[in-house]
Amino acid sequence: MTSGERGLTGRVAVVTGAARGIGLAIARRLVADGARVAVADIDSATAGEAAATLGEAAFALTLDVTSEEQWAAALGNVSERWGRIDILVNNAGVAGRSAPCWELDAAEWRQVLDIDLTGVFLGCRAALPAMIAAGYGRIVNIASIAGKEGNPNAVPYSAAKAGVIGLTKAVAKEVATKGVLVNAVTPAVIETEILAQVSAEHIAYMTSRIPMGRTGKPEEVAALVSFLCSDELTFSTGAVFDLSGGRATY
Ligand SMILES: NC(=O)c1ccc[n+]([C@@H]2O[C@H](COP(=O)([O-])OP(=O)(O)OC[C@H]3O[C@@H](n4cnc5c(N)ncnc54)[C@H](O)[C@@H]3O)[C@@H](O)[C@H]2O)c1
């Protein structure tokens, strides 16, 4: 596919957690499809290196998705530089420690919920006024199969990702007539550094549940997300798109 065929030419995107992994693959794909992309991450140094690999259509943005102030500053920066925000991909996330819920303390629960769920709320809240005013927007929230099925030893993560699915459906209805389409994707295990946060047993459990018998690649997520960010997407909002090698049957 050549640049722009997907209708991303001239579009401006913010991708959170884009310093590495799925977020970086999404940023790379959006640039290849013609968009300009702010590579937003709490890890500024790695975001800078990642943005440099994407050329002039990308720049790095320091953003902790749990901070309202940083969201305002980050989106202000993008508007100043490129004059618009068409696309937001809420991708930043953490897995949390693998353990049964009675062995987790409340601080661990709160941290995962704060980054994985409240971060998505703050991003939508920060970006929507400009999208509504422009009469155009595409938001993609990266949830997880864990939010549909519930993974044992990942209670905060599963709850946060289920929350992202509910948030996506509700926000989508609020803006359904305003040109702003809001969707979620639910990947199963994808090969990234996030897997270093969880136990080998947990990874084996998750992979064993995938009918295709393999893990996914960040580029496979990016291909679907690019479509959901594009002008080609016109009649889907509040939808949850599966990326699980057949694990999800709904
Ligand atoms: N890898 C998988 O198996 C998998 C499966 C389903 C869903 N997901 C989801 O995909 C998303 C990306 O995961 P990944 O596998 O690429 O992980 P990753 O660990 O490779 O990358 C996550 C990125 O998010 C950034 N980040 C963490 N906290 C942040 C914060 N508070 N503010 C801004 N940035 C922050 C990190 O610095 C990192 O660059 C996450 O939401 C994750 O839950 C991943």
Ligand as a Chemical Component Dictionary entry (heavy atoms), coordinates in Angstrom:
data_LIG
# 
_chem_comp.id                   LIG 
_chem_comp.type                 NON-POLYMER 
_chem_comp.pdbx_formal_charge   0 
_chem_comp.three_letter_code    LIG 
# 
loop_
_chem_comp_atom.comp_id 
_chem_comp_atom.atom_id 
_chem_comp_atom.alt_atom_id 
_chem_comp_atom.type_symbol 
_chem_comp_atom.charge 
_chem_comp_atom.model_Cartn_x 
_chem_comp_atom.model_Cartn_y 
_chem_comp_atom.model_Cartn_z 
_chem_comp_atom.pdbx_ordinal 
LIG N1  N1  N 0  1.694  -6.944 24.417 1  
LIG C1  C1  C 0  0.562  -7.569 24.660 2  
LIG O1  O1  O 0  0.516  -8.775 24.804 3  
LIG C2  C2  C 0  -0.719 -6.776 24.758 4  
LIG C3  C3  C 0  -1.935 -7.455 24.648 5  
LIG C4  C4  C 0  -3.124 -6.744 24.749 6  
LIG C5  C5  C 0  -3.100 -5.386 24.957 7  
LIG N2  N2  N 1  -1.894 -4.748 25.063 8  
LIG C6  C6  C 0  -1.914 -3.310 25.321 9  
LIG O2  O2  O 0  -1.223 -2.634 24.292 10 
LIG C7  C7  C 0  -0.688 -1.424 24.811 11 
LIG C8  C8  C 0  0.799  -1.343 24.466 12 
LIG O3  O3  O 0  1.456  -2.441 25.068 13 
LIG P1  P1  P 0  2.890  -2.947 24.644 14 
LIG O4  O4  O 0  2.829  -4.409 24.661 15 
LIG O5  O5  O -1 3.374  -2.254 23.435 16 
LIG O6  O6  O 0  3.730  -2.484 25.941 17 
LIG P2  P2  P 0  5.220  -1.898 26.096 18 
LIG O7  O7  O 0  5.562  -2.076 27.528 19 
LIG O8  O8  O 0  6.112  -2.464 25.061 20 
LIG O9  O9  O 0  5.008  -0.337 25.782 21 
LIG C9  C9  C 0  4.168  0.455  26.602 22 
LIG C10 C10 C 0  4.614  1.892  26.495 23 
LIG O10 O10 O 0  3.748  2.681  27.354 24 
LIG C11 C11 C 0  4.561  3.629  28.046 25 
LIG N3  N3  N 0  3.910  4.056  29.280 26 
LIG C12 C12 C 0  3.764  3.365  30.446 27 
LIG N4  N4  N 0  3.158  4.129  31.370 28 
LIG C13 C13 C 0  2.898  5.321  30.774 29 
LIG C14 C14 C 0  2.306  6.524  31.208 30 
LIG N5  N5  N 0  1.838  6.663  32.470 31 
LIG N6  N6  N 0  2.185  7.542  30.332 32 
LIG C15 C15 C 0  2.667  7.435  29.064 33 
LIG N7  N7  N 0  3.276  6.333  28.610 34 
LIG C16 C16 C 0  3.380  5.281  29.445 35 
LIG C17 C17 C 0  5.877  2.905  28.305 36 
LIG O11 O11 O 0  6.937  3.825  28.563 37 
LIG C18 C18 C 0  6.056  2.121  27.002 38 
LIG O12 O12 O 0  6.806  2.850  26.048 39 
LIG C19 C19 C 0  -0.967 -1.437 26.314 40 
LIG O13 O13 O 0  -2.145 -0.685 26.579 41 
LIG C20 C20 C 0  -1.212 -2.904 26.587 42 
LIG O14 O14 O 0  -2.009 -3.113 27.719 43 
LIG C21 C21 C 0  -0.712 -5.403 24.970 44 
# 
loop_
_chem_comp_bond.comp_id 
_chem_comp_bond.atom_id_1 
_chem_comp_bond.atom_id_2 
_chem_comp_bond.value_order 
_chem_comp_bond.pdbx_ordinal 
LIG N1  C1  SING 1  
LIG C1  O1  DOUB 2  
LIG C1  C2  SING 3  
LIG C2  C3  SING 4  
LIG C2  C21 DOUB 5  
LIG C3  C4  DOUB 6  
LIG C4  C5  SING 7  
LIG C5  N2  DOUB 8  
LIG N2  C6  SING 9  
LIG N2  C21 SING 10 
LIG C6  O2  SING 11 
LIG C6  C20 SING 12 
LIG O2  C7  SING 13 
LIG C7  C8  SING 14 
LIG C7  C19 SING 15 
LIG C8  O3  SING 16 
LIG O3  P1  SING 17 
LIG P1  O4  DOUB 18 
LIG P1  O5  SING 19 
LIG P1  O6  SING 20 
LIG O6  P2  SING 21 
LIG P2  O7  DOUB 22 
LIG P2  O8  SING 23 
LIG P2  O9  SING 24 
LIG O9  C9  SING 25 
LIG C9  C10 SING 26 
LIG C10 O10 SING 27 
LIG C10 C18 SING 28 
LIG O10 C11 SING 29 
LIG C11 N3  SING 30 
LIG C11 C17 SING 31 
LIG N3  C12 SING 32 
LIG N3  C16 SING 33 
LIG C12 N4  DOUB 34 
LIG N4  C13 SING 35 
LIG C13 C14 SING 36 
LIG C13 C16 DOUB 37 
LIG C14 N5  SING 38 
LIG C14 N6  DOUB 39 
LIG N6  C15 SING 40 
LIG C15 N7  DOUB 41 
LIG N7  C16 SING 42 
LIG C17 O11 SING 43 
LIG C17 C18 SING 44 
LIG C18 O12 SING 45 
LIG C19 O13 SING 46 
LIG C19 C20 SING 47 
LIG C20 O14 SING 48 
# 
